[in-house]
Amino acid sequence: MEGLQQWVSDLIANQSLLLFLDIGLVLALTYMVLLVIAERRTLWMVRGFILLMLAAKASERLGLDLLFFLLSNLVTGSAVAMAVILQSEARRFLEQLGRGELFQLFKPKAYSLQESQSPVDKVVEAVKELSQNRTGALLILETSPTPMNERDFSVPGVKLNAELSKELIQTIFQTTTLLHDGALLIRGDRIAAAGVILPISDRLDASRQLGTRHRAAMGITERVDQCVCIVVSEETGSISLAEKGNLQRPLTSSKLKELLSSRLTSTLERDVVTPGFSSIFKSLHSQSVSLVQHLFNLSGFRKKT
């Protein structure tokens, strides 16, 4: 009898050890993938994929065969889609793994803003050159993580979903291009659309003193609070910023950068530092403690009832 009890205790201990080893290896692999990616939107996609896998595993354990069939097929399709989307990241990860640079994958990489221009810098530099060349321009920048509704525009324009760059902004507003006559919609660090036609402000003081671009900037910011508009005058080259139906003008490029940084940093800047193991374990520990406390509270509540 004692031998049987010893065998059972050894088996449980080995199973617990294997469980902790399994969890540790999964965390290490996930951490290496996050280090290679290190980009907010892609991290959200990876997080969704992990949650989908956990849901499939839970449905299998609970015996929900139909739900497990659906989720397992979604996991397979998502894995194929991610392999296509993350081609460069997957290639870099496999190259480092093949060269035996295993420990280098655990080193977090901090990207400084000097190495790569921020979206605010790109917008300000493009506007500055457009102003110097007296090229008219109208740019909408979202100030909230929630995207603007296309119904707020008179015409939604042409969807681009292109990487934000000052060269692309300058090219779009050249008079020889088909998309120059309209607004440029900037969402995060991407150019979402071009040639967007905005509603015109019907304020009498605006209609008498300002041109169409300025009145359009005032019109959209009167209707939508979660955006600001930059206007470059074609006649004078002056820079204006519209917010909540009001214009600030004329602005220097440095003042424009200051205003944009105060309003757009939380939505335009990406995460530039990958968290270390200590922060991950602290987060897991706090979440585990709160979960245990919640379970104890539930059990106490059931006993009372």
Secondary structure, DSSP 8 states (H G I E B T S, - for coil): -HHHHHHHHHHHHHHHHHHHHHHHHHHHHHHHHHHHH--HHHHHHHHHHHHHHHHHHHHHHTT-HHHHHHHHHHHHHHHHHHHHHTHHHHHHHHHHHHTT-TGGGGS--B--TTTS--HHHHHHHHHHHHHHTT--EEEEEE-SSS---GGGSSB--EEEEEE--HHHHHHHTSTTSTT-SSEEEEETTEEEEEEEB------HHHHHHS-HHHHHHHHHHHH-SSEEEEEE-TTT--EEEEETTEEEEEE-HHHHHHHHHHHHHHHH----B---HHHHHHHHHHHHHHHHHHHHHHHHHHHH-
